[in-house]
Amino acid sequence: MKGSQYDLIILGSGPAGEGAAMNAVKLGKTVAVVEQFNFVGGSCTHLGTIPSKALRHSVKQIMDFNTNSLFREIGDPRWFSFPKVLKRAESVIQKQVQSRTMYYARNRIDLYFGRGVFIDEHTLEVTESGGNCERITGAHFLVATGSRPYHQPGLDFTHPRVFDSDTILEMSSTPRRMIIYGAGVIGSEYASIFSGLGVLVDLIDTRERLLSFLDKEISDALSYQLRKMNVIIRHNEEFQALEASEDCIVLQLKSGKRLKADILLWANGRAGNTEDMGLEQIGLAADGRGRLKVNDNYQTSVSHIYAAGDVIGWPSLASAAYDQGRFAAAHLCKHPEWHFVDQVPTGIYTIPEISSLGQTEEELTKMAVPYEVGKAFFSRLARAQITGEVVGMLKILFHRDTLEVLGIHCFGDQASEIVHIGQAVMGQKDEANTLRYFLNTTFNYPTMAEAYRVAALDGLNRLF
């Protein structure tokens, strides 16, 4: 039976909320989770990470089938509609919801499905979709309400040809040509997905190069692969106006360009879900993008109210959000094993995917750090040759004198898995974090992990 008083009340059941709930209950606290939708999982499960990555996987399978000569003996290349491919993602979402619902039940965590609004610093009013209201009180709170796509003022997102990264999953047809405005992580991922389905994509980038936070060589590799897939990338462009009719959309840019397509996918930023929560009742205020400011303990300016996940901004990754929630719960429980999440690997699920951790060549050069580079090209690895996934490389940046590993950058199939070997080494202290680990460790053969040994040898050869 649900109680009305809790040690911790969490708003949102995405990765941050789930991480906090599980850790807090393990540490002996009574926990309630308030979710405004009818299912747990948050945007990560229903609108973001899970559906887009499941969609990507299906598209990649189609691409493999259509380009592999072995399958030509079976039949001709096939075309698949977007709605048909999306069905695979729907089955994954259902499985994720089932698993996560079971986690809450097993740990005796109370779930409230409705919208939570602060009445005062310790009271939350939850209104269910049917209108029923209930008030619950908590000693501590965690705001983990996530984020939503940012909407450009004046742009009609109710038009059937205008989508954001949430509503694109509701598209009922397959466009022949589309414009993606915003070439960040989400825009670049969807450019890969739709071009893989044979859609002609115009990718509008407001900056000089794609994903400028990446190592430039990796960013350039992504640009090359997208162009190879017939994506037109337009850099240093700004939105001016959109004409949307029954038959098409025409995007006008400040440079004077006018681009015509079947649909527009707006993927230019996100905003925190903090509106209409009664924050003004407890002395909290979000910034212009709806984000809450926290300290290194994930506490807001009201010390017993914490926040984690996309609602606090960087790095806005599901992986980091889960750990942020866990460590926020550990801090409020006064448990010694907690820390601020700052070493987060980047996982970008383009085709091929990208993952990196640590510093880039540009950053090390600016800091005047004497570094060297070791590379392993996938085209030369036996495992990559066997699987046919030969596009990509592993790049290790290390200190010339100490051999300390300073950065890991990977582009290619399974990059988001491969990076974690380097992450484990970089997480060691002092002399344990050294390039020689990769030389003194026996890797299975043939594997993609072997890329570390190849890259380490390549790097050491540059020193002598």
C-alpha positions as CSV (number, residue, x, y, z in Angstrom):
1,M,0.0,0.0,0.0
2,K,1.3,3.5,-0.9
3,G,2.2,5.8,1.9
4,S,2.0,9.6,1.9
5,Q,5.3,10.4,3.5
6,Y,8.7,9.4,2.0
7,D,12.4,9.9,2.6
8,L,12.8,10.7,-1.1
9,I,10.3,11.6,-3.8
10,I,11.6,11.5,-7.4
11,L,9.9,13.4,-10.3
12,G,10.6,11.4,-13.5
13,S,11.3,7.7,-14.2
14,G,13.9,8.1,-16.8
15,P,17.6,7.0,-16.3
16,A,18.3,9.7,-13.6
17,G,15.1,8.9,-11.7
18,E,15.6,5.2,-11.9
19,G,19.2,5.4,-10.8
20,A,18.3,7.5,-7.8
21,A,15.3,5.3,-6.8
22,M,17.3,2.0,-6.9
23,N,20.2,3.4,-5.0
24,A,18.1,5.1,-2.3
25,V,16.0,2.1,-1.6
26,K,19.1,-0.1,-1.3
27,L,20.4,2.4,1.2
28,G,17.3,1.9,3.3
29,K,15.2,4.9,2.3
30,T,11.4,4.9,1.5
31,V,11.0,6.1,-2.1
32,A,8.2,7.3,-4.4
33,V,8.5,8.0,-8.1
34,V,6.1,10.4,-9.8
35,E,5.8,9.8,-13.6
36,Q,3.5,12.1,-15.6
37,F,3.0,9.5,-18.4
38,N,1.3,6.1,-17.9
39,F,4.5,4.1,-18.3
40,V,7.9,4.2,-16.7
41,G,11.1,4.9,-18.6
42,G,10.8,8.5,-19.5
43,S,11.8,10.0,-22.8
44,C,14.9,7.9,-23.0
45,T,12.8,4.7,-23.4
46,H,9.8,6.1,-25.3
47,L,11.1,9.0,-27.4
48,G,14.8,9.2,-27.5
49,T,17.7,6.8,-26.8
50,I,15.9,3.4,-27.1
51,P,13.7,4.0,-30.2
52,S,16.3,5.9,-32.2
53,K,19.0,3.3,-31.5
54,A,16.6,0.4,-32.3
55,L,15.6,2.2,-35.5
56,R,19.3,2.7,-36.4
57,H,20.0,-1.0,-35.8
58,S,17.2,-2.0,-38.2
59,V,18.4,0.5,-40.8
60,K,21.9,-0.8,-40.6
61,Q,20.7,-4.4,-41.1
62,I,18.9,-3.2,-44.2
63,M,22.0,-1.4,-45.5
64,D,24.1,-4.6,-44.8
65,F,21.7,-6.7,-46.7
66,N,21.5,-4.3,-49.7
67,T,25.2,-3.9,-50.0
68,N,26.5,-7.4,-49.2
69,S,27.1,-9.4,-52.4
70,L,26.5,-12.6,-50.5
71,F,22.8,-11.7,-50.1
72,R,22.4,-11.1,-53.8
73,E,22.1,-14.8,-54.3
74,I,19.0,-14.6,-52.2
75,G,17.3,-11.8,-54.0
76,D,17.5,-8.2,-55.2
77,P,18.1,-5.2,-52.8
78,R,14.9,-4.4,-50.8
79,W,13.3,-1.1,-49.9
80,F,11.6,-0.7,-46.5
81,S,9.2,2.1,-45.4
82,F,9.9,4.1,-42.3
83,P,6.8,2.9,-40.4
84,K,7.7,-0.7,-41.1
85,V,11.2,-0.3,-39.8
86,L,9.9,1.6,-36.7
87,K,7.8,-1.4,-35.6
88,R,11.1,-3.1,-34.5
89,A,11.7,-0.2,-32.1
90,E,8.2,-0.5,-30.7
91,S,8.9,-4.1,-29.6
92,V,12.1,-3.0,-27.9
93,I,10.3,-0.2,-26.0
94,Q,7.7,-2.7,-24.7
95,K,10.4,-5.0,-23.4
96,Q,12.2,-2.1,-21.7
97,V,9.0,-0.9,-20.0
98,Q,8.3,-4.4,-18.7
99,S,11.8,-4.8,-17.3
100,R,11.8,-1.4,-15.6
101,T,8.3,-1.8,-14.2
102,M,9.5,-5.0,-12.6
103,Y,12.5,-3.2,-11.1
104,Y,10.2,-0.8,-9.2
105,A,7.9,-3.6,-8.0
106,R,10.8,-5.8,-6.9
107,N,12.2,-3.0,-4.8
108,R,8.9,-1.9,-3.3
109,I,9.1,1.6,-4.8
110,D,5.8,3.4,-5.0
111,L,4.8,4.7,-8.4
112,Y,2.4,7.6,-8.9
113,F,1.3,8.2,-12.5
114,G,0.4,11.8,-12.8
115,R,1.8,15.3,-12.9
116,G,3.6,16.5,-9.8
117,V,3.4,20.1,-8.7
118,F,5.2,21.5,-5.6
119,I,2.8,23.0,-3.0
120,D,5.7,23.9,-0.7
121,E,9.2,22.7,-0.1
122,H,8.2,19.3,1.3
123,T,4.8,18.7,-0.3
124,L,3.9,17.6,-3.8
125,E,0.5,17.4,-5.4
126,V,0.1,14.6,-8.0
127,T,-2.8,14.9,-10.4
128,E,-3.7,11.8,-12.4
129,S,-4.9,11.9,-16.0
130,G,-8.4,11.3,-14.8
131,G,-8.3,14.4,-12.5
132,N,-7.8,12.6,-9.2
133,C,-5.4,14.5,-6.9
134,E,-3.2,13.2,-4.1
135,R,-0.7,15.0,-1.9
136,I,2.5,13.3,-0.7
137,T,5.3,14.7,1.4
138,G,9.1,14.0,1.3
139,A,12.2,14.8,3.3
140,H,14.1,15.0,0.0
141,F,13.2,15.5,-3.6
142,L,15.0,14.8,-6.9
143,V,13.9,16.6,-10.0
144,A,14.7,14.2,-12.9
145,T,12.0,15.4,-15.4
146,G,14.3,15.2,-18.5
147,S,14.1,17.4,-21.5
148,R,12.1,17.9,-24.7
149,P,13.0,19.2,-28.2
150,Y,13.5,23.0,-28.3
151,H,10.8,24.7,-30.5
152,Q,11.8,27.7,-32.6
153,P,9.4,30.5,-31.8
154,G,7.0,31.1,-34.7
155,L,7.5,27.7,-36.3
156,D,4.3,25.7,-36.6
157,F,5.1,22.3,-35.2
158,T,1.5,21.2,-35.6
159,H,1.9,21.2,-39.3
160,P,1.9,17.6,-40.7
161,R,5.2,18.2,-42.5
162,V,7.1,19.7,-39.6
163,F,8.6,17.4,-37.0
164,D,10.9,17.4,-34.0
165,S,12.9,14.5,-32.7
166,D,10.0,13.3,-30.6
167,T,7.2,13.5,-33.2
168,I,9.4,12.1,-36.0
169,L,8.6,8.7,-34.4
170,E,5.0,9.2,-35.3
171,M,5.6,9.8,-39.0
172,S,3.3,7.5,-41.0
173,S,5.0,7.7,-44.4
174,T,8.5,7.7,-45.9
175,P,9.6,11.0,-47.4
176,R,11.7,11.2,-50.6
177,R,13.5,14.2,-49.4
178,M,13.9,15.8,-46.0
179,I,15.7,18.7,-44.3
180,I,17.2,18.3,-40.9
181,Y,17.9,21.6,-39.2
182,G,20.5,21.2,-36.5
183,A,23.6,19.0,-37.0
184,G,24.2,18.1,-33.4
185,V,24.2,14.5,-32.1
186,I,20.5,14.0,-32.8
187,G,20.5,15.6,-36.2
188,S,23.6,13.7,-37.3
189,E,22.1,10.4,-36.1
190,Y,18.9,10.9,-38.0
191,A,20.8,12.0,-41.1
192,S,22.5,8.6,-41.0
193,I,19.2,6.7,-40.4
194,F,17.1,8.4,-43.1
195,S,19.9,8.4,-45.7
196,G,20.3,4.6,-45.0
197,L,16.6,4.3,-46.0
198,G,17.3,6.0,-49.3
199,V,16.0,9.4,-48.3
200,L,17.8,12.5,-49.7
201,V,18.8,14.5,-46.7
202,D,19.9,18.2,-46.4
203,L,21.6,18.6,-43.1
204,I,21.8,22.2,-41.9
205,D,24.7,23.0,-39.6
206,T,24.8,26.3,-37.8
207,R,28.5,25.9,-37.2
208,E,31.7,25.5,-39.2
209,R,32.0,21.7,-38.9
210,L,30.0,18.8,-37.6
211,L,30.1,18.0,-33.9
212,S,32.9,20.5,-33.2
213,F,33.4,19.1,-29.7
214,L,34.9,15.9,-31.3
215,D,38.5,15.4,-32.3
216,K,38.7,17.1,-35.8
217,E,39.9,13.9,-37.5
218,I,36.8,12.0,-36.2
219,S,34.5,14.8,-37.2
220,D,35.9,14.9,-40.7
221,A,35.5,11.1,-41.0
222,L,31.8,11.5,-40.1
223,S,31.4,14.2,-42.7
224,Y,33.0,12.1,-45.3
225,Q,30.8,9.1,-44.5
226,L,27.6,11.2,-44.5
227,R,28.5,12.7,-47.9
228,K,29.2,9.3,-49.2
229,M,25.6,8.4,-48.2
230,N,24.4,11.3,-50.3
231,V,23.8,13.6,-47.4
232,I,24.2,17.3,-48.3
233,I,25.8,19.1,-45.4
234,R,25.4,22.9,-45.3
235,H,27.6,24.6,-42.8
236,N,27.4,28.1,-41.2
237,E,23.7,28.5,-42.0
238,E,20.9,30.1,-40.0
239,F,17.1,29.8,-40.1
240,Q,15.1,32.6,-41.5
241,A,11.7,31.3,-42.4
242,L,9.7,28.3,-43.3
243,E,6.9,28.0,-45.9
244,A,4.8,24.9,-45.2
245,S,2.1,23.9,-47.6
246,E,0.0,20.8,-48.2
247,D,2.5,19.4,-50.7
248,C,5.9,20.4,-49.4
249,I,8.0,22.7,-47.2
250,V,10.5,25.4,-48.3
251,L,13.2,26.4,-45.8
252,Q,14.6,29.9,-46.3
253,L,18.1,30.5,-44.8
254,K,19.7,33.8,-44.0
255,S,22.3,33.1,-46.6
256,G,19.6,33.4,-49.3
257,K,19.2,29.7,-49.9
258,R,15.8,28.2,-50.4
259,L,15.5,24.5,-49.9
260,K,12.5,22.4,-50.8
261,A,11.7,19.0,-49.3
262,D,8.8,16.8,-48.2
263,I,9.4,17.3,-44.5
264,L,11.4,19.3,-42.0
265,L,13.0,17.7,-38.9
266,W,13.9,20.4,-36.4
267,A,16.8,19.1,-34.2
268,N,18.3,22.3,-32.9
269,G,18.6,21.9,-29.2
270,R,16.6,20.8,-26.2
271,A,14.9,22.4,-23.2
272,G,14.4,21.1,-19.7
273,N,11.0,20.0,-18.5
274,T,10.5,22.4,-15.6
275,E,7.5,24.4,-16.5
276,D,4.3,24.3,-14.5
277,M,5.9,22.4,-11.6
278,G,5.4,25.0,-9.0
279,L,9.1,25.8,-8.7
280,E,8.2,29.4,-7.9
281,Q,6.6,28.0,-4.7
282,I,9.9,26.7,-3.4
283,G,12.2,29.5,-4.6
284,L,13.7,27.7,-7.6
285,A,14.1,29.2,-11.0
286,A,15.1,27.5,-14.3
287,D,17.3,29.2,-16.9
288,G,16.1,30.3,-20.4
289,R,16.3,26.7,-21.6
290,G,14.4,25.3,-18.6
291,R,17.5,23.9,-16.9
292,L,18.2,23.8,-13.1
293,K,21.6,24.7,-11.7
294,V,23.1,22.3,-9.2
295,N,26.3,22.1,-7.2
296,D,28.8,19.3,-7.2
297,N,26.5,17.3,-4.9
298,Y,23.5,17.7,-7.4
299,Q,21.8,20.0,-4.9
300,T,19.8,22.9,-6.2
301,S,19.8,26.2,-4.3
302,V,17.2,24.5,-2.0
303,S,19.5,22.0,-0.3
304,H,17.1,19.1,0.2
305,I,16.0,19.3,-3.4
306,Y,18.3,17.7,-5.9
307,A,18.3,17.5,-9.7
308,A,19.9,15.2,-12.2
309,G,19.8,14.1,-15.9
310,D,18.9,16.3,-18.9
311,V,17.1,18.8,-16.7
312,I,20.5,20.1,-15.5
313,G,22.1,20.2,-19.0
314,W,25.5,18.7,-19.8
315,P,26.2,16.0,-20.8
316,S,22.6,15.1,-21.5
317,L,23.3,11.4,-22.0
318,A,21.3,8.5,-20.6
319,S,24.5,6.8,-19.3
320,A,25.5,9.9,-17.3
321,A,22.0,10.6,-16.1
322,Y,21.7,7.2,-14.5
323,D,25.0,7.7,-12.5
324,Q,24.0,11.3,-11.6
325,G,20.8,10.0,-10.1
326,R,22.7,7.2,-8.2
327,F,25.2,9.6,-6.8
328,A,22.6,12.3,-5.9
329,A,20.8,9.6,-3.9
330,A,24.1,8.5,-2.3
331,H,24.8,12.0,-1.2
332,L,21.4,12.6,0.4
333,C,21.8,9.3,2.2
334,K,25.2,10.4,3.4
335,H,26.8,7.4,1.8
336,P,30.6,7.7,1.2
337,E,30.6,6.1,-2.2
338,W,29.5,9.0,-4.5
339,H,31.1,11.5,-6.8
340,F,30.3,14.1,-9.4
341,V,30.0,12.6,-12.9
342,D,32.6,14.3,-15.1
343,Q,34.4,11.6,-17.0
344,V,31.7,10.6,-19.5
345,P,32.4,8.8,-22.8
346,T,30.6,10.3,-25.8
347,G,28.4,7.8,-27.7
348,I,27.1,9.0,-31.0
349,Y,25.0,6.4,-32.9
350,T,25.6,7.6,-36.4
351,I,26.4,5.0,-39.1
352,P,29.2,4.2,-38.4
353,E,29.1,5.2,-34.7
354,I,31.5,7.4,-32.8
355,S,32.7,7.2,-29.2
356,S,35.4,9.2,-27.4
357,L,36.8,10.0,-24.0
358,G,39.4,12.5,-22.8
359,Q,41.1,15.3,-24.6
360,T,41.3,16.0,-28.3
361,E,44.3,16.9,-30.4
362,E,43.1,20.4,-30.6
363,E,42.8,20.7,-26.8
364,L,46.2,19.2,-26.1
365,T,47.9,21.5,-28.7
366,K,46.3,24.5,-27.1
367,M,47.5,23.4,-23.7
368,A,51.0,22.8,-25.0
369,V,51.0,19.2,-23.8
370,P,53.6,17.0,-25.5
371,Y,51.5,14.3,-26.9
372,E,51.7,11.6,-29.6
373,V,49.2,9.6,-31.6
374,G,48.7,5.9,-32.1
375,K,46.2,4.7,-34.7
376,A,44.7,1.4,-35.7
377,F,42.7,1.3,-38.9
378,F,39.8,-1.1,-38.9
379,S,40.5,-2.1,-42.5
380,R,43.7,-3.8,-41.3
381,L,42.1,-5.8,-38.4
382,A,41.2,-9.4,-39.1
383,R,37.9,-9.2,-37.1
384,A,36.8,-6.2,-39.2
385,Q,37.7,-7.9,-42.4
386,I,35.7,-11.0,-41.4
387,T,32.6,-8.9,-40.5
388,G,33.0,-6.6,-43.4
389,E,32.9,-3.5,-41.1
390,V,36.2,-2.1,-42.3
391,V,35.3,1.6,-42.1
392,G,36.8,3.3,-39.1
393,M,39.8,3.6,-36.7
394,L,40.9,3.7,-33.1
395,K,43.0,6.7,-32.1
396,I,44.9,6.9,-28.9
397,L,46.4,10.2,-27.6
398,F,49.2,9.8,-25.0
399,H,51.9,11.8,-23.3
400,R,55.2,11.5,-25.0
401,D,57.2,11.3,-21.8
402,T,55.0,9.4,-19.3
403,L,53.0,7.4,-21.9
404,E,49.8,8.4,-19.9
405,V,46.7,7.9,-22.0
406,L,45.1,11.3,-22.5
407,G,42.3,10.6,-25.0
408,I,40.6,7.7,-26.8
409,H,38.7,8.4,-30.0
410,C,37.0,5.8,-32.0
411,F,35.0,5.9,-35.3
412,G,33.5,2.7,-36.7
413,D,31.3,-0.3,-36.0
414,Q,31.0,-1.0,-32.2
415,A,32.9,2.2,-31.3
416,S,30.7,2.8,-28.2
417,E,31.8,-0.7,-27.0
418,I,35.4,-0.4,-27.9
419,V,36.0,2.8,-26.1
420,H,35.3,1.3,-22.7
421,I,38.6,-0.7,-22.7
422,G,40.5,2.6,-23.0
423,Q,38.2,4.1,-20.3
424,A,39.1,1.4,-17.8
425,V,42.8,2.2,-18.3
426,M,42.4,5.9,-18.1
427,G,40.5,5.4,-14.9
428,Q,43.5,3.9,-13.2
429,K,45.9,6.2,-11.2
430,D,49.5,7.2,-11.8
431,E,51.6,4.7,-13.5
432,A,48.7,2.2,-14.0
433,N,47.4,4.5,-16.8
434,T,50.0,4.0,-19.5
435,L,50.1,3.0,-23.1
436,R,52.2,0.0,-22.1
437,Y,49.1,-1.7,-20.7
438,F,47.9,-2.3,-24.2
439,L,51.3,-3.9,-25.1
440,N,51.5,-6.1,-22.1
441,T,48.0,-7.4,-22.3
442,T,47.0,-10.4,-24.4
443,F,43.9,-9.7,-26.4
444,N,41.7,-12.4,-28.0
445,Y,42.4,-12.8,-31.7
446,P,40.6,-11.9,-33.9
447,T,38.8,-9.2,-32.0
448,M,38.1,-5.5,-32.3
449,A,39.8,-5.0,-28.9
450,E,43.1,-5.9,-30.7
451,A,42.9,-2.4,-32.1
452,Y,44.4,-1.2,-28.8
453,R,47.6,-3.2,-29.2
454,V,47.9,-2.1,-32.9
455,A,47.4,1.5,-32.0
456,A,49.8,1.3,-29.0
457,L,52.5,-0.2,-31.2
458,D,51.9,2.5,-33.9
459,G,52.2,5.2,-31.2
460,L,55.4,3.9,-29.7
461,N,57.0,3.6,-33.1
462,R,56.5,7.3,-33.5
463,L,58.7,8.0,-30.5
464,F,61.8,6.4,-31.7
